[in-house]
Amino acid sequence: MNKGPSQRPPEAARIGQLLQRRLPYLRRKYNVKRLALFGSVARDRMRPGSDVDVLVEFSQPIGLFAFLDLKTELEHLLGRPVDLVTADALKPQMRDKILGEAIHAA
């Protein structure tokens, strides 16, 4: 994960602030350790219908239903569809690219 706050695209900075404010709650409820943005939001290519690609790292494993609840909560918070993934779920051929462009959000 790279790009400090001053290098973030404007929409990524806005989303990062929302996620940062919500992080204490997400840690308690879902064991979220870290969130990062990738995809169109990280490349400053978001369009009105774009989803938000979020890479999540957990401090402890969570179940499928909790994972889906987290995805739904993030969608409500951000007002957009969210593609929520863990690093382990990334396809090997895309992993390095995604991790290289990921912007630490919370």
PDB file as gemmi writes it, atoms N, CA and C in Angstrom:
CRYST1    1.000    1.000    1.000  90.00  90.00  90.00 P 1                      
ATOM      1  N   MET A   1       0.844  -1.167   0.000  1.00  0.00           N  
ATOM      2  CA  MET A   1       0.000   0.000   0.000  1.00  0.00           C  
ATOM      3  C   MET A   1       0.886   1.225   0.000  1.00  0.00           C  
ATOM      4  N   ASN A   2       0.488   2.191  -0.776  1.00  0.00           N  
ATOM      5  CA  ASN A   2       1.305   3.385  -0.890  1.00  0.00           C  
ATOM      6  C   ASN A   2       0.436   4.633  -0.914  1.00  0.00           C  
ATOM      7  N   LYS A   3       1.000   5.728  -1.340  1.00  0.00           N  
ATOM      8  CA  LYS A   3       0.364   7.037  -1.475  1.00  0.00           C  
ATOM      9  C   LYS A   3      -0.071   7.612  -0.131  1.00  0.00           C  
ATOM     10  N   GLY A   4       0.628   8.655   0.272  1.00  0.00           N  
ATOM     11  CA  GLY A   4       0.257   9.362   1.481  1.00  0.00           C  
ATOM     12  C   GLY A   4      -0.959  10.233   1.224  1.00  0.00           C  
ATOM     13  N   PRO A   5      -1.519  10.850   2.266  1.00  0.00           N  
ATOM     14  CA  PRO A   5      -2.725  11.655   2.122  1.00  0.00           C  
ATOM     15  C   PRO A   5      -2.620  12.757   1.077  1.00  0.00           C  
ATOM     16  N   SER A   6      -1.465  13.375   0.920  1.00  0.00           N  
ATOM     17  CA  SER A   6      -1.333  14.473  -0.038  1.00  0.00           C  
ATOM     18  C   SER A   6      -1.323  13.989  -1.481  1.00  0.00           C  
ATOM     19  N   GLN A   7      -1.086  12.693  -1.718  1.00  0.00           N  
ATOM     20  CA  GLN A   7      -1.030  12.151  -3.070  1.00  0.00           C  
ATOM     21  C   GLN A   7      -2.316  11.449  -3.475  1.00  0.00           C  
ATOM     22  N   ARG A   8      -3.285  11.407  -2.615  1.00  0.00           N  
ATOM     23  CA  ARG A   8      -4.522  10.693  -2.897  1.00  0.00           C  
ATOM     24  C   ARG A   8      -5.403  11.479  -3.859  1.00  0.00           C  
ATOM     25  N   PRO A   9      -6.073  10.776  -4.782  1.00  0.00           N  
ATOM     26  CA  PRO A   9      -7.102  11.440  -5.580  1.00  0.00           C  
ATOM     27  C   PRO A   9      -8.186  11.981  -4.639  1.00  0.00           C  
ATOM     28  N   PRO A  10      -8.868  13.069  -5.020  1.00  0.00           N  
ATOM     29  CA  PRO A  10      -9.846  13.692  -4.115  1.00  0.00           C  
ATOM     30  C   PRO A  10     -10.921  12.731  -3.596  1.00  0.00           C  
ATOM     31  N   GLU A  11     -11.477  11.900  -4.460  1.00  0.00           N  
ATOM     32  CA  GLU A  11     -12.525  10.980  -4.005  1.00  0.00           C  
ATOM     33  C   GLU A  11     -11.955   9.928  -3.056  1.00  0.00           C  
ATOM     34  N   ALA A  12     -10.749   9.474  -3.302  1.00  0.00           N  
ATOM     35  CA  ALA A  12     -10.106   8.517  -2.401  1.00  0.00           C  
ATOM     36  C   ALA A  12      -9.867   9.159  -1.038  1.00  0.00           C  
ATOM     37  N   ALA A  13      -9.496  10.424  -1.020  1.00  0.00           N  
ATOM     38  CA  ALA A  13      -9.282  11.128   0.249  1.00  0.00           C  
ATOM     39  C   ALA A  13     -10.594  11.253   1.020  1.00  0.00           C  
ATOM     40  N   ARG A  14     -11.673  11.586   0.313  1.00  0.00           N  
ATOM     41  CA  ARG A  14     -12.986  11.722   0.958  1.00  0.00           C  
ATOM     42  C   ARG A  14     -13.441  10.377   1.540  1.00  0.00           C  
ATOM     43  N   ILE A  15     -13.323   9.323   0.751  1.00  0.00           N  
ATOM     44  CA  ILE A  15     -13.720   7.991   1.212  1.00  0.00           C  
ATOM     45  C   ILE A  15     -12.827   7.543   2.367  1.00  0.00           C  
ATOM     46  N   GLY A  16     -11.540   7.822   2.268  1.00  0.00           N  
ATOM     47  CA  GLY A  16     -10.610   7.481   3.342  1.00  0.00           C  
ATOM     48  C   GLY A  16     -10.983   8.136   4.656  1.00  0.00           C  
ATOM     49  N   GLN A  17     -11.429   9.393   4.601  1.00  0.00           N  
ATOM     50  CA  GLN A  17     -11.848  10.088   5.820  1.00  0.00           C  
ATOM     51  C   GLN A  17     -13.080   9.427   6.436  1.00  0.00           C  
ATOM     52  N   LEU A  18     -14.036   9.054   5.586  1.00  0.00           N  
ATOM     53  CA  LEU A  18     -15.229   8.367   6.085  1.00  0.00           C  
ATOM     54  C   LEU A  18     -14.859   7.046   6.759  1.00  0.00           C  
ATOM     55  N   LEU A  19     -13.989   6.290   6.109  1.00  0.00           N  
ATOM     56  CA  LEU A  19     -13.580   4.999   6.661  1.00  0.00           C  
ATOM     57  C   LEU A  19     -12.781   5.169   7.948  1.00  0.00           C  
ATOM     58  N   GLN A  20     -11.922   6.171   7.986  1.00  0.00           N  
ATOM     59  CA  GLN A  20     -11.105   6.417   9.177  1.00  0.00           C  
ATOM     60  C   GLN A  20     -11.986   6.738  10.380  1.00  0.00           C  
ATOM     61  N   ARG A  21     -13.028   7.544  10.164  1.00  0.00           N  
ATOM     62  CA  ARG A  21     -13.934   7.894  11.256  1.00  0.00           C  
ATOM     63  C   ARG A  21     -14.707   6.683  11.772  1.00  0.00           C  
ATOM     64  N   ARG A  22     -14.971   5.748  10.890  1.00  0.00           N  
ATOM     65  CA  ARG A  22     -15.768   4.572  11.238  1.00  0.00           C  
ATOM     66  C   ARG A  22     -14.914   3.398  11.734  1.00  0.00           C  
ATOM     67  N   LEU A  23     -13.593   3.518  11.608  1.00  0.00           N  
ATOM     68  CA  LEU A  23     -12.702   2.405  11.918  1.00  0.00           C  
ATOM     69  C   LEU A  23     -12.835   1.861  13.346  1.00  0.00           C  
ATOM     70  N   PRO A  24     -12.918   2.688  14.390  1.00  0.00           N  
ATOM     71  CA  PRO A  24     -13.044   2.110  15.741  1.00  0.00           C  
ATOM     72  C   PRO A  24     -14.250   1.162  15.863  1.00  0.00           C  
ATOM     73  N   TYR A  25     -15.362   1.561  15.294  1.00  0.00           N  
ATOM     74  CA  TYR A  25     -16.559   0.715  15.298  1.00  0.00           C  
ATOM     75  C   TYR A  25     -16.328  -0.559  14.490  1.00  0.00           C  
ATOM     76  N   LEU A  26     -15.734  -0.436  13.299  1.00  0.00           N  
ATOM     77  CA  LEU A  26     -15.483  -1.598  12.438  1.00  0.00           C  
ATOM     78  C   LEU A  26     -14.505  -2.572  13.095  1.00  0.00           C  
ATOM     79  N   ARG A  27     -13.566  -2.042  13.854  1.00  0.00           N  
ATOM     80  CA  ARG A  27     -12.630  -2.908  14.594  1.00  0.00           C  
ATOM     81  C   ARG A  27     -13.365  -3.725  15.645  1.00  0.00           C  
ATOM     82  N   ARG A  28     -14.229  -3.052  16.386  1.00  0.00           N  
ATOM     83  CA  ARG A  28     -14.972  -3.742  17.449  1.00  0.00           C  
ATOM     84  C   ARG A  28     -15.940  -4.778  16.883  1.00  0.00           C  
ATOM     85  N   LYS A  29     -16.679  -4.403  15.879  1.00  0.00           N  
ATOM     86  CA  LYS A  29     -17.747  -5.274  15.378  1.00  0.00           C  
ATOM     87  C   LYS A  29     -17.253  -6.373  14.441  1.00  0.00           C  
ATOM     88  N   TYR A  30     -16.247  -6.048  13.593  1.00  0.00           N  
ATOM     89  CA  TYR A  30     -15.843  -6.989  12.543  1.00  0.00           C  
ATOM     90  C   TYR A  30     -14.370  -7.396  12.591  1.00  0.00           C  
ATOM     91  N   ASN A  31     -13.640  -6.983  13.596  1.00  0.00           N  
ATOM     92  CA  ASN A  31     -12.208  -7.299  13.687  1.00  0.00           C  
ATOM     93  C   ASN A  31     -11.406  -6.728  12.520  1.00  0.00           C  
ATOM     94  N   VAL A  32     -11.838  -5.581  11.986  1.00  0.00           N  
ATOM     95  CA  VAL A  32     -11.109  -4.954  10.882  1.00  0.00           C  
ATOM     96  C   VAL A  32      -9.793  -4.401  11.411  1.00  0.00           C  
ATOM     97  N   LYS A  33      -8.717  -4.795  10.786  1.00  0.00           N  
ATOM     98  CA  LYS A  33      -7.393  -4.289  11.152  1.00  0.00           C  
ATOM     99  C   LYS A  33      -7.012  -3.121  10.253  1.00  0.00           C  
ATOM    100  N   ARG A  34      -7.287  -3.262   8.959  1.00  0.00           N  
ATOM    101  CA  ARG A  34      -6.850  -2.256   7.991  1.00  0.00           C  
ATOM    102  C   ARG A  34      -7.771  -2.279   6.777  1.00  0.00           C  
ATOM    103  N   LEU A  35      -7.976  -1.095   6.177  1.00  0.00           N  
ATOM    104  CA  LEU A  35      -8.735  -0.967   4.938  1.00  0.00           C  
ATOM    105  C   LEU A  35      -7.906  -0.184   3.932  1.00  0.00           C  
ATOM    106  N   ALA A  36      -7.964  -0.600   2.686  1.00  0.00           N  
ATOM    107  CA  ALA A  36      -7.261   0.107   1.617  1.00  0.00           C  
ATOM    108  C   ALA A  36      -8.177   0.182   0.403  1.00  0.00           C  
ATOM    109  N   LEU A  37      -7.977   1.202  -0.397  1.00  0.00           N  
ATOM    110  CA  LEU A  37      -8.752   1.403  -1.622  1.00  0.00           C  
ATOM    111  C   LEU A  37      -7.898   1.042  -2.816  1.00  0.00           C  
ATOM    112  N   PHE A  38      -8.510   0.437  -3.826  1.00  0.00           N  
ATOM    113  CA  PHE A  38      -7.802   0.151  -5.071  1.00  0.00           C  
ATOM    114  C   PHE A  38      -8.788   0.305  -6.219  1.00  0.00           C  
ATOM    115  N   GLY A  39      -8.355   0.043  -7.418  1.00  0.00           N  
ATOM    116  CA  GLY A  39      -9.244   0.144  -8.570  1.00  0.00           C  
ATOM    117  C   GLY A  39      -9.449   1.581  -9.009  1.00  0.00           C  
ATOM    118  N   SER A  40     -10.644   1.863  -9.529  1.00  0.00           N  
ATOM    119  CA  SER A  40     -10.901   3.179 -10.127  1.00  0.00           C  
ATOM    120  C   SER A  40     -10.746   4.315  -9.128  1.00  0.00           C  
ATOM    121  N   VAL A  41     -11.108   4.111  -7.872  1.00  0.00           N  
ATOM    122  CA  VAL A  41     -10.966   5.188  -6.888  1.00  0.00           C  
ATOM    123  C   VAL A  41      -9.494   5.509  -6.641  1.00  0.00           C  
ATOM    124  N   ALA A  42      -8.636   4.515  -6.631  1.00  0.00           N  
ATOM    125  CA  ALA A  42      -7.202   4.736  -6.406  1.00  0.00           C  
ATOM    126  C   ALA A  42      -6.537   5.365  -7.626  1.00  0.00           C  
ATOM    127  N   ARG A  43      -7.097   5.098  -8.800  1.00  0.00           N  
ATOM    128  CA  ARG A  43      -6.527   5.642 -10.043  1.00  0.00           C  
ATOM    129  C   ARG A  43      -7.178   6.957 -10.463  1.00  0.00           C  
ATOM    130  N   ASP A  44      -8.079   7.488  -9.631  1.00  0.00           N  
ATOM    131  CA  ASP A  44      -8.801   8.728  -9.926  1.00  0.00           C  
ATOM    132  C   ASP A  44      -9.611   8.596 -11.217  1.00  0.00           C  
ATOM    133  N   ARG A  45     -10.281   7.463 -11.370  1.00  0.00           N  
ATOM    134  CA  ARG A  45     -11.090   7.197 -12.571  1.00  0.00           C  
ATOM    135  C   ARG A  45     -12.531   6.826 -12.214  1.00  0.00           C  
ATOM    136  N   MET A  46     -12.982   7.228 -11.055  1.00  0.00           N  
ATOM    137  CA  MET A  46     -14.354   6.891 -10.660  1.00  0.00           C  
ATOM    138  C   MET A  46     -15.354   7.628 -11.528  1.00  0.00           C  
ATOM    139  N   ARG A  47     -16.428   6.936 -11.824  1.00  0.00           N  
ATOM    140  CA  ARG A  47     -17.554   7.510 -12.562  1.00  0.00           C  
ATOM    141  C   ARG A  47     -18.782   7.418 -11.656  1.00  0.00           C  
ATOM    142  N   PRO A  48     -19.863   8.096 -12.039  1.00  0.00           N  
ATOM    143  CA  PRO A  48     -21.047   8.060 -11.170  1.00  0.00           C  
ATOM    144  C   PRO A  48     -21.526   6.653 -10.808  1.00  0.00           C  
ATOM    145  N   GLY A  49     -21.422   5.685 -11.696  1.00  0.00           N  
ATOM    146  CA  GLY A  49     -21.890   4.337 -11.395  1.00  0.00           C  
ATOM    147  C   GLY A  49     -20.827   3.387 -10.888  1.00  0.00           C  
ATOM    148  N   SER A  50     -19.625   3.892 -10.645  1.00  0.00           N  
ATOM    149  CA  SER A  50     -18.520   3.020 -10.214  1.00  0.00           C  
ATOM    150  C   SER A  50     -18.750   2.461  -8.814  1.00  0.00           C  
ATOM    151  N   ASP A  51     -18.250   1.246  -8.611  1.00  0.00           N  
ATOM    152  CA  ASP A  51     -18.231   0.714  -7.254  1.00  0.00           C  
ATOM    153  C   ASP A  51     -16.927   1.146  -6.594  1.00  0.00           C  
ATOM    154  N   VAL A  52     -16.821   0.883  -5.308  1.00  0.00           N  
ATOM    155  CA  VAL A  52     -15.607   1.192  -4.563  1.00  0.00           C  
ATOM    156  C   VAL A  52     -14.938  -0.135  -4.219  1.00  0.00           C  
ATOM    157  N   ASP A  53     -13.707  -0.300  -4.674  1.00  0.00           N  
ATOM    158  CA  ASP A  53     -12.942  -1.511  -4.394  1.00  0.00           C  
ATOM    159  C   ASP A  53     -12.201  -1.327  -3.078  1.00  0.00           C  
ATOM    160  N   VAL A  54     -12.509  -2.185  -2.115  1.00  0.00           N  
ATOM    161  CA  VAL A  54     -11.931  -2.078  -0.775  1.00  0.00           C  
ATOM    162  C   VAL A  54     -11.223  -3.387  -0.428  1.00  0.00           C  
ATOM    163  N   LEU A  55      -9.974  -3.246  -0.052  1.00  0.00           N  
ATOM    164  CA  LEU A  55      -9.166  -4.369   0.415  1.00  0.00           C  
ATOM    165  C   LEU A  55      -9.199  -4.340   1.941  1.00  0.00           C  
ATOM    166  N   VAL A  56      -9.597  -5.436   2.555  1.00  0.00           N  
ATOM    167  CA  VAL A  56      -9.730  -5.477   4.011  1.00  0.00           C  
ATOM    168  C   VAL A  56      -8.767  -6.503   4.590  1.00  0.00           C  
ATOM    169  N   GLU A  57      -8.208  -6.155   5.738  1.00  0.00           N  
ATOM    170  CA  GLU A  57      -7.390  -7.091   6.509  1.00  0.00           C  
ATOM    171  C   GLU A  57      -8.030  -7.193   7.890  1.00  0.00           C  
ATOM    172  N   PHE A  58      -8.186  -8.407   8.370  1.00  0.00           N  
ATOM    173  CA  PHE A  58      -8.819  -8.646   9.667  1.00  0.00           C  
ATOM    174  C   PHE A  58      -7.776  -9.016  10.713  1.00  0.00           C  
ATOM    175  N   SER A  59      -8.037  -8.609  11.958  1.00  0.00           N  
ATOM    176  CA  SER A  59      -7.147  -8.999  13.053  1.00  0.00           C  
ATOM    177  C   SER A  59      -7.424 -10.437  13.482  1.00  0.00           C  
ATOM    178  N   GLN A  60      -8.649 -10.887  13.257  1.00  0.00           N  
ATOM    179  CA  GLN A  60      -9.059 -12.271  13.519  1.00  0.00           C  
ATOM    180  C   GLN A  60     -10.051 -12.652  12.431  1.00  0.00           C  
ATOM    181  N   PRO A  61     -10.099 -13.919  12.061  1.00  0.00           N  
ATOM    182  CA  PRO A  61     -11.047 -14.329  11.020  1.00  0.00           C  
ATOM    183  C   PRO A  61     -12.496 -14.031  11.421  1.00  0.00           C  
ATOM    184  N   ILE A  62     -13.312 -13.741  10.411  1.00  0.00           N  
ATOM    185  CA  ILE A  62     -14.748 -13.572  10.644  1.00  0.00           C  
ATOM    186  C   ILE A  62     -15.475 -14.524   9.699  1.00  0.00           C  
ATOM    187  N   GLY A  63     -16.708 -14.798   9.990  1.00  0.00           N  
ATOM    188  CA  GLY A  63     -17.494 -15.702   9.162  1.00  0.00           C  
ATOM    189  C   GLY A  63     -18.048 -15.019   7.923  1.00  0.00           C  
ATOM    190  N   LEU A  64     -18.633 -15.817   7.057  1.00  0.00           N  
ATOM    191  CA  LEU A  64     -19.186 -15.315   5.803  1.00  0.00           C  
ATOM    192  C   LEU A  64     -20.287 -14.292   6.037  1.00  0.00           C  
ATOM    193  N   PHE A  65     -21.195 -14.559   6.968  1.00  0.00           N  
ATOM    194  CA  PHE A  65     -22.296 -13.631   7.195  1.00  0.00           C  
ATOM    195  C   PHE A  65     -21.800 -12.296   7.742  1.00  0.00           C  
ATOM    196  N   ALA A  66     -20.822 -12.315   8.624  1.00  0.00           N  
ATOM    197  CA  ALA A  66     -20.239 -11.068   9.131  1.00  0.00           C  
ATOM    198  C   ALA A  66     -19.541 -10.319   8.002  1.00  0.00           C  
ATOM    199  N   PHE A  67     -18.856 -11.044   7.110  1.00  0.00           N  
ATOM    200  CA  PHE A  67     -18.194 -10.423   5.961  1.00  0.00           C  
ATOM    201  C   PHE A  67     -19.229  -9.716   5.083  1.00  0.00           C  
ATOM    202  N   LEU A  68     -20.346 -10.381   4.818  1.00  0.00           N  
ATOM    203  CA  LEU A  68     -21.405  -9.781   4.000  1.00  0.00           C  
ATOM    204  C   LEU A  68     -22.055  -8.600   4.713  1.00  0.00           C  
ATOM    205  N   ASP A  69     -22.202  -8.681   6.037  1.00  0.00           N  
ATOM    206  CA  ASP A  69     -22.727  -7.545   6.804  1.00  0.00           C  
ATOM    207  C   ASP A  69     -21.785  -6.348   6.711  1.00  0.00           C  
ATOM    208  N   LEU A  70     -20.487  -6.599   6.803  1.00  0.00           N  
ATOM    209  CA  LEU A  70     -19.499  -5.526   6.671  1.00  0.00           C  
ATOM    210  C   LEU A  70     -19.612  -4.875   5.298  1.00  0.00           C  
ATOM    211  N   LYS A  71     -19.709  -5.663   4.259  1.00  0.00           N  
ATOM    212  CA  LYS A  71     -19.860  -5.142   2.896  1.00  0.00           C  
ATOM    213  C   LYS A  71     -21.091  -4.238   2.802  1.00  0.00           C  
ATOM    214  N   THR A  72     -22.205  -4.691   3.356  1.00  0.00           N  
ATOM    215  CA  THR A  72     -23.441  -3.900   3.340  1.00  0.00           C  
ATOM    216  C   THR A  72     -23.270  -2.602   4.120  1.00  0.00           C  
ATOM    217  N   GLU A  73     -22.629  -2.663   5.280  1.00  0.00           N  
ATOM    218  CA  GLU A  73     -22.398  -1.442   6.068  1.00  0.00           C  
ATOM    219  C   GLU A  73     -21.546  -0.441   5.305  1.00  0.00           C  
ATOM    220  N   LEU A  74     -20.503  -0.933   4.635  1.00  0.00           N  
ATOM    221  CA  LEU A  74     -19.646  -0.037   3.855  1.00  0.00           C  
ATOM    222  C   LEU A  74     -20.418   0.578   2.695  1.00  0.00           C  
ATOM    223  N   GLU A  75     -21.295  -0.188   2.066  1.00  0.00           N  
ATOM    224  CA  GLU A  75     -22.106   0.353   0.971  1.00  0.00           C  
ATOM    225  C   GLU A  75     -23.018   1.469   1.462  1.00  0.00           C  
ATOM    226  N   HIS A  76     -23.619   1.290   2.627  1.00  0.00           N  
ATOM    227  CA  HIS A  76     -24.460   2.350   3.195  1.00  0.00           C  
ATOM    228  C   HIS A  76     -23.630   3.574   3.562  1.00  0.00           C  
ATOM    229  N   LEU A  77     -22.481   3.354   4.150  1.00  0.00           N  
ATOM    230  CA  LEU A  77     -21.604   4.458   4.545  1.00  0.00           C  
ATOM    231  C   LEU A  77     -21.141   5.265   3.339  1.00  0.00           C  
ATOM    232  N   LEU A  78     -20.749   4.572   2.272  1.00  0.00           N  
ATOM    233  CA  LEU A  78     -20.167   5.239   1.105  1.00  0.00           C  
ATOM    234  C   LEU A  78     -21.202   5.638   0.063  1.00  0.00           C  
ATOM    235  N   GLY A  79     -22.394   5.085   0.142  1.00  0.00           N  
ATOM    236  CA  GLY A  79     -23.432   5.419  -0.824  1.00  0.00           C  
ATOM    237  C   GLY A  79     -23.164   4.872  -2.214  1.00  0.00           C  
ATOM    238  N   ARG A  80     -22.400   3.794  -2.289  1.00  0.00           N  
ATOM    239  CA  ARG A  80     -22.046   3.152  -3.560  1.00  0.00           C  
ATOM    240  C   ARG A  80     -21.903   1.660  -3.327  1.00  0.00           C  
ATOM    241  N   PRO A  81     -22.015   0.877  -4.407  1.00  0.00           N  
ATOM    242  CA  PRO A  81     -21.688  -0.546  -4.269  1.00  0.00           C  
ATOM    243  C   PRO A  81     -20.220  -0.707  -3.879  1.00  0.00           C  
ATOM    244  N   VAL A  82     -19.933  -1.712  -3.082  1.00  0.00           N  
ATOM    245  CA  VAL A  82     -18.570  -1.979  -2.624  1.00  0.00           C  
ATOM    246  C   VAL A  82     -18.170  -3.384  -3.056  1.00  0.00           C  
ATOM    247  N   ASP A  83     -16.976  -3.490  -3.618  1.00  0.00           N  
ATOM    248  CA  ASP A  83     -16.361  -4.785  -3.898  1.00  0.00           C  
ATOM    249  C   ASP A  83     -15.339  -4.995  -2.789  1.00  0.00           C  
ATOM    250  N   LEU A  84     -15.682  -5.813  -1.812  1.00  0.00           N  
ATOM    251  CA  LEU A  84     -14.853  -6.036  -0.628  1.00  0.00           C  
ATOM    252  C   LEU A  84     -14.072  -7.330  -0.798  1.00  0.00           C  
ATOM    253  N   VAL A  85     -12.755  -7.248  -0.696  1.00  0.00           N  
ATOM    254  CA  VAL A  85     -11.911  -8.433  -0.877  1.00  0.00           C  
ATOM    255  C   VAL A  85     -10.804  -8.462   0.174  1.00  0.00           C  
ATOM    256  N   THR A  86     -10.303  -9.662   0.415  1.00  0.00           N  
ATOM    257  CA  THR A  86      -9.110  -9.828   1.241  1.00  0.00           C  
ATOM    258  C   THR A  86      -7.936 -10.109   0.310  1.00  0.00           C  
ATOM    259  N   ALA A  87      -6.734  -9.870   0.778  1.00  0.00           N  
ATOM    260  CA  ALA A  87      -5.543 -10.119  -0.047  1.00  0.00           C  
ATOM    261  C   ALA A  87      -5.464 -11.585  -0.458  1.00  0.00           C  
ATOM    262  N   ASP A  88      -5.874 -12.485   0.420  1.00  0.00           N  
ATOM    263  CA  ASP A  88      -5.846 -13.919   0.106  1.00  0.00           C  
ATOM    264  C   ASP A  88      -6.778 -14.284  -1.040  1.00  0.00           C  
ATOM    265  N   ALA A  89      -7.835 -13.505  -1.234  1.00  0.00           N  
ATOM    266  CA  ALA A  89      -8.820 -13.808  -2.273  1.00  0.00           C  
ATOM    267  C   ALA A  89      -8.437 -13.238  -3.639  1.00  0.00           C  
ATOM    268  N   LEU A  90      -7.379 -12.428  -3.692  1.00  0.00           N  
ATOM    269  CA  LEU A  90      -6.970 -11.833  -4.967  1.00  0.00           C  
ATOM    270  C   LEU A  90      -6.392 -12.894  -5.889  1.00  0.00           C  
ATOM    271  N   LYS A  91      -6.729 -12.796  -7.156  1.00  0.00           N  
ATOM    272  CA  LYS A  91      -6.149 -13.704  -8.144  1.00  0.00           C  
ATOM    273  C   LYS A  91      -4.649 -13.445  -8.210  1.00  0.00           C  
ATOM    274  N   PRO A  92      -3.842 -14.497  -8.251  1.00  0.00           N  
ATOM    275  CA  PRO A  92      -2.382 -14.324  -8.255  1.00  0.00           C  
ATOM    276  C   PRO A  92      -1.883 -13.381  -9.350  1.00  0.00           C  
ATOM    277  N   GLN A  93      -2.473 -13.432 -10.536  1.00  0.00           N  
ATOM    278  CA  GLN A  93      -2.004 -12.583 -11.632  1.00  0.00           C  
ATOM    279  C   GLN A  93      -2.347 -11.101 -11.420  1.00  0.00           C  
ATOM    280  N   MET A  94      -3.283 -10.801 -10.519  1.00  0.00           N  
ATOM    281  CA  MET A  94      -3.669  -9.412 -10.252  1.00  0.00           C  
ATOM    282  C   MET A  94      -3.143  -8.895  -8.914  1.00  0.00           C  
ATOM    283  N   ARG A  95      -2.707  -9.785  -8.067  1.00  0.00           N  
ATOM    284  CA  ARG A  95      -2.333  -9.440  -6.692  1.00  0.00           C  
ATOM    285  C   ARG A  95      -1.293  -8.321  -6.607  1.00  0.00           C  
ATOM    286  N   ASP A  96      -0.175  -8.460  -7.309  1.00  0.00           N  
ATOM    287  CA  ASP A  96       0.886  -7.453  -7.219  1.00  0.00           C  
ATOM    288  C   ASP A  96       0.414  -6.092  -7.710  1.00  0.00           C  
ATOM    289  N   LYS A  97      -0.362  -6.070  -8.789  1.00  0.00           N  
ATOM    290  CA  LYS A  97      -0.870  -4.802  -9.322  1.00  0.00           C  
ATOM    291  C   LYS A  97      -1.795  -4.129  -8.306  1.00  0.00           C  
ATOM    292  N   ILE A  98      -2.715  -4.903  -7.755  1.00  0.00           N  
ATOM    293  CA  ILE A  98      -3.674  -4.348  -6.800  1.00  0.00           C  
ATOM    294  C   ILE A  98      -2.967  -3.864  -5.537  1.00  0.00           C  
ATOM    295  N   LEU A  99      -2.081  -4.671  -4.996  1.00  0.00           N  
ATOM    296  CA  LEU A  99      -1.363  -4.260  -3.788  1.00  0.00           C  
ATOM    297  C   LEU A  99      -0.473  -3.054  -4.054  1.00  0.00           C  
ATOM    298  N   GLY A 100       0.046  -2.942  -5.272  1.00  0.00           N  
ATOM    299  CA  GLY A 100       0.889  -1.806  -5.628  1.00  0.00           C  
ATOM    300  C   GLY A 100       0.137  -0.497  -5.740  1.00  0.00           C  
ATOM    301  N   GLU A 101      -1.123  -0.549  -6.167  1.00  0.00           N  
ATOM    302  CA  GLU A 101      -1.894   0.682  -6.328  1.00  0.00           C  
ATOM    303  C   GLU A 101      -2.745   1.000  -5.106  1.00  0.00           C  
ATOM    304  N   ALA A 102      -2.847   0.060  -4.171  1.00  0.00           N  
ATOM    305  CA  ALA A 102      -3.726   0.240  -3.014  1.00  0.00           C  
ATOM    306  C   ALA A 102      -3.320   1.460  -2.194  1.00  0.00           C  
ATOM    307  N   ILE A 103      -4.333   2.196  -1.766  1.00  0.00           N  
ATOM    308  CA  ILE A 103      -4.145   3.390  -0.943  1.00  0.00           C  
ATOM    309  C   ILE A 103      -4.674   3.079   0.453  1.00  0.00           C  
ATOM    310  N   HIS A 104      -3.808   3.165   1.446  1.00  0.00           N  
ATOM    311  CA  HIS A 104      -4.237   2.938   2.831  1.00  0.00           C  
ATOM    312  C   HIS A 104      -5.341   3.935   3.160  1.00  0.00           C  
ATOM    313  N   ALA A 105      -6.463   3.435   3.641  1.00  0.00           N  
ATOM    314  CA  ALA A 105      -7.592   4.308   3.959  1.00  0.00           C  
ATOM    315  C   ALA A 105      -7.859   4.365   5.458  1.00  0.00           C  
ATOM    316  N   ALA A 106      -7.752   3.249   6.129  1.00  0.00           N  
ATOM    317  CA  ALA A 106      -8.042   3.229   7.565  1.00  0.00           C  
ATOM    318  C   ALA A 106      -7.394   2.001   8.190  1.00  0.00           C  
TER     319      ALA A 106                                                      
END                                                                             
